[in-house]
Amino acid sequence: MAAPMIINKLSSSVLDASNTARKKKLRDYSKIYVERIGAVLTNQSYSEFFESYLLRNRPCILSSQNTDTWNSRKDWVLQNGQPNFKFLREKFGHACVPVANCKKEKYSSQPKEEKTFSDFLDYWQSYIETGYPDSMDNLYLKDWHFIREFPEYKAYETPCGFTSDWLNEFWDTREDRDDYRFVYMGPKGSWTPFHADVFRSFSWSANICGKKRWIFYPPGEEENLCNKYGHLVYDVNSSDLDDVILYPKYTQVKSRIEIIQEAGEIIYVPSGWHHQVYNLEDTISINHNWLNGCNVDICWQYIKNNLVQVQREIEDCRGMEGWDQQCQLILKASCGIDYEEFLQFMEVIALNRIKLLQNQIKLMTNQSDIHQNEPGKTQGITCNHGNAICVPEEKSTGETKGNNSMSLTIDKGLPMDEGQINHCVFDLHSVQDILSDMICTSEFTSLPECESRANKLILKIEEMINDFL
């Protein structure tokens, strides 16, 4: 299922945080707690949520009202709150799913194997019926690309606060059609070790049924949770942390946040927040990882940091021919993306928004000509020098439904309103900021044609933004 390009309305104030330096000033982790938002997120409250949580990189929990209408909450759960094993087996039992063993550790992770979904459900029911015995493995179905396998089943709708999703927008354009939309299912006692999310992306996780306990540490605290060899602790509740020789910085930890997520609630995990998660009951959740203009700088810095680590590991080979290219290959294998592919990512996101704004200029010109030729017409497009195009409210947006959107999308035959243009301009500024850093990075400019491509895209972005300013 391809992710549509969602362009919600943003207030003009977000343009004050359009570069990395300004965003960093908003990320204050000195007094952090996980706020609960009782209201349902709507298109009208999107801009406030964007500024309060996404830009500031602060966690929160959305109420179960945001998931009440989802098919997964109706079909996958019995009235007593337990998983509906009968429905799940009949509908999806033939699928092949990745299953981790929570009682085993391998390379600081839980080893996985493939099972049929039906076999996993058989295990799960048996585990419940025998009272979750210590003698049995505790298995956790993780990272199931459910939407990719069952695109016709409308399990959920992405809350509008999370629909500016560059990550899935980009990966849906690729031939391998990977995605970052997952289903997790596990019995009471299953858990995920201490980690931060892929590419240091945002994530959201909705409990379809069951209850989770989350343990959060703000960005920077993870350094105090590494051992003397620089390796992150596997379990933040381990007694190993009391060993001051092995974990010399643990006593410097200042912030540990714990929160219970109830059935139906959605938790938003900001970029770079390390966390550990326990299923307190038999639990099913739907999770997305995503990036956008609020946190793309964190992702780019993470990739750069990973390259530095790769360079250190093969420093003794620096003089060999093709050393830079070899570092990029290892970066791709270890991090999941290299510099050239990240440039592709920026190109897709920027060009999508440039095309959208170009279309709006055409519409603006055409409607302006129509109104000039029709005396007495007073409504339509007017140009505001504060980078906005104003249109009648009821004609500026359309509604979409499905797994990936409950938000505003753009009707190519109708002009965008001011808030939607603000969103496009913010996105373009964010890409431009990354590109500007790329061309100042020697490892990037040494790659064939990458510097030229980045400079060309910067010029296109500048021209497009200037057309609206």
C-alpha positions in Angstrom: 0.0 0.0 0.0 1.7 3.2 -1.2 1.8 6.1 1.3 0.1 9.2 -0.2 1.8 12.5 0.1 -0.1 14.2 2.9 0.1 18.0 3.1 -1.8 19.1 6.1 -2.2 22.8 7.1 0.6 24.3 9.2 0.6 27.8 10.6 3.2 30.2 9.4 5.0 30.0 12.7 6.6 26.7 11.7 8.7 28.5 9.2 10.5 30.1 12.1 11.9 26.6 12.8 12.9 25.8 9.3 16.6 25.0 9.8 18.6 22.6 12.0 19.9 25.3 14.4 16.4 26.6 15.2 15.0 23.0 15.6 17.7 22.2 18.1 16.8 25.1 20.3 13.3 23.7 20.6 14.5 20.3 21.8 14.7 20.8 25.6 14.9 17.6 27.5 15.5 19.1 31.0 11.9 18.7 32.2 10.2 15.9 30.3 7.2 13.8 31.1 4.8 11.9 28.8 1.7 13.9 28.3 -1.7 12.3 27.7 -3.8 14.0 25.1 -7.5 13.3 25.7 -8.9 14.8 22.5 -9.0 13.1 19.1 -6.4 14.5 16.7 -8.0 16.3 13.8 -6.9 18.2 10.8 -7.8 21.4 12.7 -5.5 20.5 15.6 -2.7 19.2 13.4 -0.6 22.3 13.4 -0.6 22.6 17.2 0.4 19.0 17.6 3.1 19.4 15.0 4.6 22.4 16.8 4.2 21.0 20.3 5.4 17.5 19.9 7.0 16.7 16.5 9.1 19.9 16.3 10.0 19.7 20.0 10.7 15.9 19.9 8.6 15.3 23.0 6.7 12.1 23.7 3.0 11.8 24.3 0.1 9.4 24.4 -3.1 9.8 22.4 -6.4 8.5 23.9 -8.2 5.4 22.7 -10.8 7.6 21.0 -8.3 7.8 18.2 -8.6 4.1 17.5 -12.2 3.3 18.4 -13.3 3.0 14.8 -10.5 0.8 13.5 -11.4 -2.6 12.1 -8.5 -4.2 13.9 -10.0 -3.1 17.3 -13.3 -4.6 16.3 -12.2 -7.8 14.5 -9.0 -8.8 16.4 -10.3 -8.4 19.9 -12.9 -10.3 21.9 -15.3 -8.5 24.3 -13.2 -9.5 27.3 -10.2 -7.7 25.7 -8.3 -10.9 24.7 -7.1 -11.5 21.1 -9.7 -13.0 18.8 -7.6 -16.1 17.8 -10.4 -17.6 15.7 -10.7 -14.5 13.5 -7.0 -14.0 13.2 -6.4 -17.6 12.3 -9.1 -17.8 9.7 -8.3 -14.5 8.0 -4.4 -14.5 8.1 -3.3 -17.9 9.4 -1.5 -18.8 6.2 1.0 -15.9 6.4 4.6 -16.4 7.3 5.7 -14.2 10.2 8.9 -13.3 12.0 9.0 -14.5 15.6 11.6 -13.6 18.3 12.4 -15.6 21.4 12.4 -13.3 24.4 14.2 -15.8 26.6 17.3 -15.8 24.4 19.9 -13.2 23.5 22.2 -13.2 20.5 24.4 -10.3 19.6 22.4 -8.0 21.9 19.2 -8.9 20.2 16.5 -11.6 20.5 17.0 -14.3 17.8 14.2 -14.7 15.3 12.8 -17.5 13.1 10.0 -17.7 10.6 6.7 -19.4 11.4 3.3 -19.6 9.9 1.0 -17.3 11.7 -1.3 -20.2 12.5 1.5 -22.0 14.2 2.4 -18.9 16.3 -1.3 -18.6 17.4 -1.3 -22.3 18.4 1.7 -21.6 20.6 0.2 -18.5 22.0 -3.0 -20.1 23.0 -1.2 -23.1 24.5 1.1 -20.7 26.5 -2.0 -18.9 27.9 -3.9 -22.1 28.7 -0.9 -23.6 30.6 -0.4 -20.4 32.7 2.6 -18.9 30.9 5.0 -21.6 32.3 8.7 -20.8 32.7 9.5 -24.1 30.9 8.1 -22.7 27.6 9.8 -20.1 25.4 8.3 -16.6 25.4 7.8 -15.9 21.7 7.0 -12.4 20.3 5.8 -11.8 16.7 7.7 -8.7 15.7 8.1 -6.5 12.6 5.4 -8.2 10.5 4.8 -6.2 7.3 1.1 -6.8 7.6 -0.1 -4.0 5.4 2.2 -5.1 2.6 0.9 -8.6 2.8 -2.8 -7.7 3.3 -3.4 -4.4 1.5 -7.1 -5.0 1.0 -7.8 -5.4 4.7 -8.3 -1.9 6.2 -6.9 -2.6 9.7 -6.5 1.0 10.8 -6.1 4.7 9.7 -2.9 6.6 10.4 -3.7 9.4 12.9 -3.4 12.8 11.1 -0.5 13.9 13.4 1.7 11.1 11.9 0.8 11.4 8.2 3.7 13.5 7.1 5.7 10.3 6.5 8.7 10.8 4.3 10.1 7.4 5.1 7.3 5.3 3.7 6.7 7.9 0.9 10.2 7.2 -0.3 10.4 3.5 0.2 7.1 3.0 -1.6 8.7 4.4 -4.8 11.4 1.7 -4.8 11.3 -1.6 -6.7 11.9 -3.6 -3.5 8.8 -1.9 -2.0 10.1 -2.2 1.6 8.1 -0.3 4.2 8.2 0.6 7.9 4.6 -0.4 8.9 4.4 -3.3 11.3 2.2 -5.5 13.5 3.5 -6.9 16.8 1.8 -9.7 18.8 3.0 -11.2 22.0 1.9 -12.9 25.2 2.2 -11.5 28.7 5.9 -11.2 29.6 7.2 -10.7 26.1 9.4 -7.6 25.7 11.8 -5.6 23.5 15.4 -4.9 24.7 16.7 -1.4 25.1 17.1 0.4 21.8 16.4 3.5 19.7 14.4 3.2 16.5 15.7 2.6 13.0 17.5 5.6 11.4 16.6 7.4 14.7 13.1 7.8 13.2 10.0 8.8 15.0 7.6 5.9 15.8 4.0 5.5 16.9 2.6 2.4 18.4 -1.1 1.7 18.9 -2.3 -1.0 21.3 -5.1 -2.9 19.6 -5.5 -4.9 22.8 -3.5 -5.4 26.0 -1.2 -3.2 28.0 2.5 -2.2 27.7 5.0 -0.7 30.1 7.4 1.7 28.4 10.8 2.9 29.9 12.2 6.0 28.2 15.5 7.8 28.4 15.8 11.2 26.7 18.5 11.7 24.0 22.0 11.8 25.5 21.2 9.5 28.5 22.1 6.4 26.4 25.7 7.4 26.8 25.4 6.7 30.5 23.9 3.3 29.8 26.9 2.0 27.7 29.5 -0.3 29.2 33.2 0.5 29.2 33.5 -1.0 25.7 30.9 1.5 24.4 28.1 -1.1 24.0 24.5 -0.3 25.0 23.0 -2.3 27.9 20.7 -5.0 26.7 18.2 -4.7 29.6 17.9 -1.5 31.6 16.7 -3.5 34.6 19.8 -5.7 34.7 21.8 -5.9 37.8 24.9 -5.5 35.6 24.4 -1.8 35.7 25.4 -1.8 39.4 28.9 -2.8 38.4 30.7 0.5 38.4 33.7 -1.0 36.6 31.6 -2.4 33.7 29.2 0.6 33.6 31.2 3.5 34.9 28.7 6.3 33.8 25.5 4.7 35.0 25.5 6.8 38.2 25.3 9.9 36.0 21.8 8.9 34.7 19.3 11.7 35.5 16.1 10.9 33.6 14.2 7.7 33.5 10.6 7.9 32.5 8.0 5.0 32.8 4.6 5.0 31.4 1.7 2.5 31.1 0.0 2.3 27.7 -3.6 1.0 27.9 -5.6 -0.8 25.3 -6.5 1.5 22.4 -4.0 4.2 23.3 -1.3 5.4 20.8 2.1 6.3 22.1 4.4 8.7 20.1 8.1 7.9 20.4 10.3 10.9 19.4 13.6 10.7 17.5 16.6 9.3 19.4 14.7 8.4 22.6 16.0 5.0 23.7 13.3 2.8 25.2 12.5 -0.7 26.5 9.0 -2.2 26.3 7.2 -4.9 28.2 3.8 -6.5 27.4 2.0 -6.6 30.7 -0.9 -8.6 29.1 -1.5 -10.5 25.9 -1.0 -7.6 23.5 -1.3 -6.7 19.8 0.0 -3.4 18.5 0.3 -1.6 15.2 3.5 0.4 14.7 5.0 2.8 12.2 8.4 4.3 11.8 8.6 7.6 10.0 10.7 10.7 9.3 9.8 14.2 8.2 11.1 17.7 8.2 11.1 17.9 12.0 13.6 15.1 12.6 15.4 14.5 9.3 18.5 16.3 10.7 18.7 13.8 13.5 18.5 10.9 11.0 21.3 12.5 8.8 23.5 13.0 11.9 23.0 9.4 12.9 24.1 8.2 9.4 27.2 10.4 9.6 28.0 9.1 13.0 27.7 5.5 11.8 30.1 6.3 8.9 32.7 7.6 11.5 32.4 4.3 13.3 32.9 2.3 10.1 36.0 4.3 9.3 37.4 3.6 12.7 36.8 -0.1 12.4 38.7 -0.4 9.1 41.2 2.4 9.7 44.1 0.1 9.0 42.9 -0.2 5.3 42.6 3.5 4.7 45.4 3.5 2.1 43.7 0.8 -0.1 42.1 1.7 -3.4 38.4 2.4 -3.1 38.4 2.8 0.6 35.6 5.4 0.6 33.4 3.1 -1.5 34.1 0.2 0.8 33.1 2.3 3.8 29.8 3.2 2.1 29.2 -0.6 1.5 29.7 -1.4 5.1 27.6 1.6 6.1 24.7 0.3 4.0 25.1 -3.2 5.5 25.2 -1.9 9.1 22.9 1.1 9.1 20.5 0.2 6.3 21.3 3.2 4.1 24.4 4.9 2.6 25.1 8.5 1.5 24.0 8.1 -2.1 20.7 6.5 -1.2 20.0 9.2 1.4 20.5 11.7 -1.4 17.9 9.8 -3.4 15.6 10.0 -0.4 16.0 13.8 -0.3 15.5 14.1 -4.1 12.2 12.2 -4.0 10.8 14.2 -1.1 11.9 17.6 -2.5 10.8 16.9 -6.1 7.4 15.7 -5.0 6.8 19.0 -3.2 8.3 21.1 -6.0 5.9 19.4 -8.5 3.0 20.1 -6.2 3.8 23.8 -5.8 4.4 24.1 -9.6 1.0 22.8 -10.1 -0.4 25.3 -7.7 1.3 28.2 -9.6 -0.4 27.0 -12.8 -3.8 26.8 -11.0 -3.2 30.3 -9.6 -2.4 31.7 -13.0 -5.3 30.0 -14.7 -7.8 31.1 -12.0 -6.4 34.6 -12.0 -7.0 34.8 -15.8 -10.6 33.4 -15.4 -11.5 36.0 -12.7 -10.0 38.8 -14.8 -12.2 37.8 -17.6 -15.4 37.5 -15.5 -16.5 40.9 -14.1 -18.2 40.7 -10.7 -16.2 37.7 -9.5 -14.6 38.5 -6.1 -13.6 35.0 -4.8 -10.6 33.0 -5.9 -6.9 33.2 -5.5 -5.2 36.2 -4.2 -1.5 36.5 -3.6 -0.2 37.3 -0.1 3.5 38.4 0.2 3.7 36.3 3.4 4.3 33.2 1.2 0.6 32.1 1.1 -1.9 31.5 -1.5 -5.5 32.0 -0.2 -8.4 30.1 -1.5 -12.0 29.5 -0.3 -11.8 27.0 2.6 -14.3 24.5 1.3 -12.5 24.1 -2.0 -9.0 23.6 -0.8 -9.0 20.1 0.5 -10.3 16.6 0.1 -10.7 13.6 2.4 -9.1 10.2 1.9 -9.8 7.0 3.8 -7.8 3.8 4.2 -4.8 2.3 6.1 -2.5 5.3 5.6 -4.6 8.4 5.8 -7.4 10.1 7.6 -6.0 13.5 6.7 -6.0 16.1 4.0 -4.6 15.2 0.6 -4.2 17.5 -2.4 -6.7 17.6 -5.2 -4.5 18.5 -8.2 -7.4 20.3 -9.7 -7.8 22.7 -6.8 -5.4 25.2 -5.2 -3.8 24.6 -1.9 -4.6 26.9 1.0 -2.0 28.9 3.0 -1.5 26.2 5.6 -0.7 23.6 3.0 1.7 25.8 1.2 3.4 26.5 4.5 3.9 22.8 5.0 5.4 22.4 1.5 7.8 25.3 2.1 8.8 23.9 5.5 9.6 20.6 4.0 11.6 22.1 1.3 13.6 24.2 3.7 14.3 21.1 5.8 15.6 19.2 2.7 17.7 22.2 1.7 19.3 22.3 5.1 20.4 18.7 4.8 21.7 19.2 1.3 23.7 22.2 2.4 25.4 20.0 5.1 25.9 17.2 2.6 28.0 19.4 0.2 30.2 20.4 3.2 30.9 16.7 4.0 34.0 15.4 2.2 32.9 11.8 2.3 29.8 12.9 0.4 31.4 15.1 -2.2 33.9 12.3 -3.0 31.1 10.2 -4.3 30.5 10.4 -8.1 28.1 13.1 -9.2 26.5 13.4 -5.7 27.7 17.0 -5.1 26.5 18.1 -8.5 23.0 16.5 -7.9 22.8 18.1 -4.4 23.7 21.6 -5.7 21.2 21.3 -8.6 18.4 20.3 -6.1 19.3 23.2 -3.8 18.9 25.6 -6.7 15.5 24.1 -7.7 14.3 24.5 -4.1 15.5 28.1 -3.8 13.8 29.0 -7.1 10.6 27.3 -6.0 10.5 29.0 -2.6 11.3 32.4 -4.1 8.3 32.0 -6.5 6.1 32.1 -3.4 8.0 34.7 -1.5 
